[in-house]
Amino acid sequence: MTNASPAIHELFMLRMQIVQEISRLNSRHLYDRQVFGGCEMEVLRCERDASPDGSFAAEALATARERFETARLALRACDEELAYWHARLDELDRRIAGS
């Protein structure tokens, strides 16, 4: 065994951990995407059912829009976290390739 072998082994172990985190985030992203889509449909339903004078379903529409915004922010945060982990994986792959 060379001196580089333990270091390479550690890099591959780290890579496995990063890939596992990306997999977890992809699963969360799918869930967040489904929640976002459901919230979007709820907003559209409330808008469709609103009365011309705006009195009917105003509270439901406001609540649906709040949930939609919360879901949008969660999806955005997950996108940012995924981008971070993908960048770490790219950096690590370059280190491994240089070893």
Secondary structure, 3 states (H helix, E strand, C coil): CCCHHHHHHHHHHHHHHHHHHHHHHHHHHHHHHHHHHHHHHHHHHHHHHCCCCCCCCHHHHHHHHHHHHHHHHHHHHHHHHHHHHHHHHHHHHHHHHHC
